[in-house]
């Protein structure tokens, strides 16, 4: 009898990893009965998956405030334990722009003030569970689980509040649960919202972080599996012919292209200025060094602003804008959903470009998969949009401390040196050995076997 596995999608963040990869196919091959417990607007039946839509997903009115309190208390405790103020940079400012936001923020600040200790943190965690068990959403989840009787509930993302009730319901019914830690930078940021029986992490490095920040989690609860997000980079079947890709995106076949990968407005408010500096450097290379280079601009999937319009118009002879194929369902960043088409688009963008330039993103690893270099912007522009913003804040984040040495990327320390360093990167690719070492620290290798390892771990659990 095949074991029945529920894949909980509390939001669209997990679609790319667990619906648009080979994860489902591999699970079927291993004789699992797979159902997606789907809280996204995406219709998984259209792509042949079994799904149960989650209805009326609504947390307790106070859960958001307790969740924010939990985050701040965890960060306070990290500062105290580590004697490191970097954790302050992970805080989001409290919102007082609306009556609802003001009420939530005031409650959160009050909860922090009376629970700012290890014991207080434990009280907050228990309070979240108690409140969520009282919701109609929780009761509906119990009803679904009693009817369907899955052997395991696997949550694709540890961050959403709407994942709490389904996992608590499974816990009540003695159904084992697990969650995947979504991103390489999540654990130092205190983004853990759910608590499960098992945790699936990218690497031994992330396993150590999980035990450091959440000491109540035991080693035997953790599985090191990698992440499916890099698997598609090794799939030769989705690579388009160069002429086809260039023709579809109106690119010049006589040029070699470099990808500029954009950031969202919060992470990099000055990103259009960096793109302008980069375009000027590429233009200079084309004029002085007898190069024939172009730029593919791939904006951040959740950035629908017009802030790049002026730069793109000014450099339309040089920059081809290829927007990610994501769908905007609502106003929040977490209502912008990836599509299957974007998986293919990203892989082909990497395959048909020589290197990537950005501000400190994991695209360094995407390009490492295809043995191509990454350059990180590492200077502040003049006339900043936000006077308090500095790239030094970005590179001081804890996840960058995993870099084995500074040679893993090309550091662009000023606008004036971009041209020369890009030229060196294209001709020498001297960062490859170091970035591959970094990638091995960040993600279990071989990276293309993450889904395989995840199902093997699930098999151990349900046995």
Secondary structure as the mmCIF struct_conf table of DSSP 4:
data_model
#
loop_
_struct_conf.conf_type_id
_struct_conf.id
_struct_conf.beg_label_comp_id
_struct_conf.beg_label_asym_id
_struct_conf.beg_label_seq_id
_struct_conf.end_label_comp_id
_struct_conf.end_label_asym_id
_struct_conf.end_label_seq_id
HELX_LH_PP_P HELX_LH_PP_P1 UNK A 2 UNK A 3
STRN STRN1 UNK A 4 UNK A 9
BEND BEND1 UNK A 10 UNK A 11
HELX_RH_3T_P HELX_RH_3T_P1 UNK A 12 UNK A 14
HELX_RH_AL_P HELX_RH_AL_P1 UNK A 15 UNK A 18
TURN_TY1_P TURN_TY1_P1 UNK A 19 UNK A 19
BEND BEND2 UNK A 20 UNK A 22
HELX_RH_AL_P HELX_RH_AL_P2 UNK A 23 UNK A 29
TURN_TY1_P TURN_TY1_P2 UNK A 30 UNK A 31
STRN STRN2 UNK A 33 UNK A 38
BEND BEND3 UNK A 40 UNK A 41
HELX_RH_3T_P HELX_RH_3T_P2 UNK A 44 UNK A 47
TURN_TY1_P TURN_TY1_P3 UNK A 48 UNK A 48
STRN STRN3 UNK A 51 UNK A 53
BEND BEND4 UNK A 56 UNK A 56
TURN_TY1_P TURN_TY1_P4 UNK A 61 UNK A 62
HELX_RH_AL_P HELX_RH_AL_P3 UNK A 63 UNK A 82
TURN_TY1_P TURN_TY1_P5 UNK A 83 UNK A 83
HELX_RH_3T_P HELX_RH_3T_P3 UNK A 85 UNK A 90
HELX_LH_PP_P HELX_LH_PP_P2 UNK A 91 UNK A 95
BEND BEND5 UNK A 97 UNK A 98
HELX_RH_AL_P HELX_RH_AL_P4 UNK A 99 UNK A 114
BEND BEND6 UNK A 117 UNK A 117
HELX_RH_AL_P HELX_RH_AL_P5 UNK A 118 UNK A 132
TURN_TY1_P TURN_TY1_P6 UNK A 133 UNK A 134
BEND BEND7 UNK A 135 UNK A 135
HELX_RH_AL_P HELX_RH_AL_P6 UNK A 136 UNK A 148
BEND BEND8 UNK A 151 UNK A 151
STRN STRN4 UNK A 152 UNK A 155
BEND BEND9 UNK A 156 UNK A 156
BEND BEND10 UNK A 158 UNK A 158
HELX_RH_3T_P HELX_RH_3T_P4 UNK A 161 UNK A 163
HELX_RH_AL_P HELX_RH_AL_P7 UNK A 164 UNK A 172
TURN_TY1_P TURN_TY1_P7 UNK A 173 UNK A 174
STRN STRN5 UNK A 176 UNK A 180
TURN_TY1_P TURN_TY1_P8 UNK A 184 UNK A 190
BEND BEND11 UNK A 197 UNK A 197
STRN STRN6 UNK A 198 UNK A 201
BEND BEND12 UNK A 202 UNK A 203
HELX_RH_AL_P HELX_RH_AL_P8 UNK A 204 UNK A 213
TURN_TY1_P TURN_TY1_P9 UNK A 215 UNK A 216
BEND BEND13 UNK A 217 UNK A 217
HELX_RH_3T_P HELX_RH_3T_P5 UNK A 219 UNK A 221
STRN STRN7 UNK A 222 UNK A 224
HELX_RH_3T_P HELX_RH_3T_P6 UNK A 228 UNK A 234
HELX_RH_3T_P HELX_RH_3T_P7 UNK A 236 UNK A 238
HELX_LH_PP_P HELX_LH_PP_P3 UNK A 239 UNK A 241
HELX_RH_AL_P HELX_RH_AL_P9 UNK A 242 UNK A 248
TURN_TY1_P TURN_TY1_P10 UNK A 249 UNK A 250
TURN_TY1_P TURN_TY1_P11 UNK A 253 UNK A 254
BEND BEND14 UNK A 255 UNK A 255
STRN STRN8 UNK A 256 UNK A 261
TURN_TY1_P TURN_TY1_P12 UNK A 265 UNK A 267
TURN_TY1_P TURN_TY1_P13 UNK A 269 UNK A 270
HELX_RH_AL_P HELX_RH_AL_P10 UNK A 271 UNK A 288
BEND BEND15 UNK A 289 UNK A 289
STRN STRN9 UNK A 293 UNK A 298
TURN_TY1_P TURN_TY1_P14 UNK A 301 UNK A 302
BEND BEND16 UNK A 306 UNK A 306
TURN_TY1_P TURN_TY1_P15 UNK A 307 UNK A 308
HELX_RH_AL_P HELX_RH_AL_P11 UNK A 309 UNK A 314
TURN_TY1_P TURN_TY1_P16 UNK A 315 UNK A 318
STRN STRN10 UNK A 319 UNK A 321
STRN STRN11 UNK A 326 UNK A 328
BEND BEND17 UNK A 330 UNK A 332
HELX_RH_3T_P HELX_RH_3T_P8 UNK A 333 UNK A 335
STRN STRN12 UNK A 336 UNK A 338
HELX_RH_AL_P HELX_RH_AL_P12 UNK A 340 UNK A 351
TURN_TY1_P TURN_TY1_P17 UNK A 352 UNK A 352
BEND BEND18 UNK A 353 UNK A 354
STRN STRN13 UNK A 355 UNK A 358
BEND BEND19 UNK A 359 UNK A 360
TURN_TY1_P TURN_TY1_P18 UNK A 362 UNK A 362
HELX_RH_AL_P HELX_RH_AL_P13 UNK A 363 UNK A 369
TURN_TY1_P TURN_TY1_P19 UNK A 370 UNK A 371
STRN STRN14 UNK A 373 UNK A 377
BEND BEND20 UNK A 379 UNK A 379
HELX_LH_PP_P HELX_LH_PP_P4 UNK A 380 UNK A 381
BEND BEND21 UNK A 382 UNK A 383
BEND BEND22 UNK A 385 UNK A 386
TURN_TY1_P TURN_TY1_P20 UNK A 387 UNK A 388
HELX_RH_AL_P HELX_RH_AL_P14 UNK A 391 UNK A 395
TURN_TY1_P TURN_TY1_P21 UNK A 396 UNK A 396
BEND BEND23 UNK A 397 UNK A 397
HELX_RH_3T_P HELX_RH_3T_P9 UNK A 398 UNK A 402
BEND BEND24 UNK A 404 UNK A 405
HELX_RH_3T_P HELX_RH_3T_P10 UNK A 406 UNK A 408
BEND BEND25 UNK A 409 UNK A 409
STRN STRN15 UNK A 410 UNK A 412
BEND BEND26 UNK A 414 UNK A 414
HELX_RH_3T_P HELX_RH_3T_P11 UNK A 415 UNK A 417
HELX_RH_AL_P HELX_RH_AL_P15 UNK A 418 UNK A 428
TURN_TY1_P TURN_TY1_P22 UNK A 430 UNK A 431
HELX_RH_AL_P HELX_RH_AL_P16 UNK A 432 UNK A 442
BEND BEND27 UNK A 443 UNK A 443
BEND BEND28 UNK A 445 UNK A 446
HELX_RH_3T_P HELX_RH_3T_P12 UNK A 447 UNK A 449
HELX_RH_AL_P HELX_RH_AL_P17 UNK A 450 UNK A 462
#
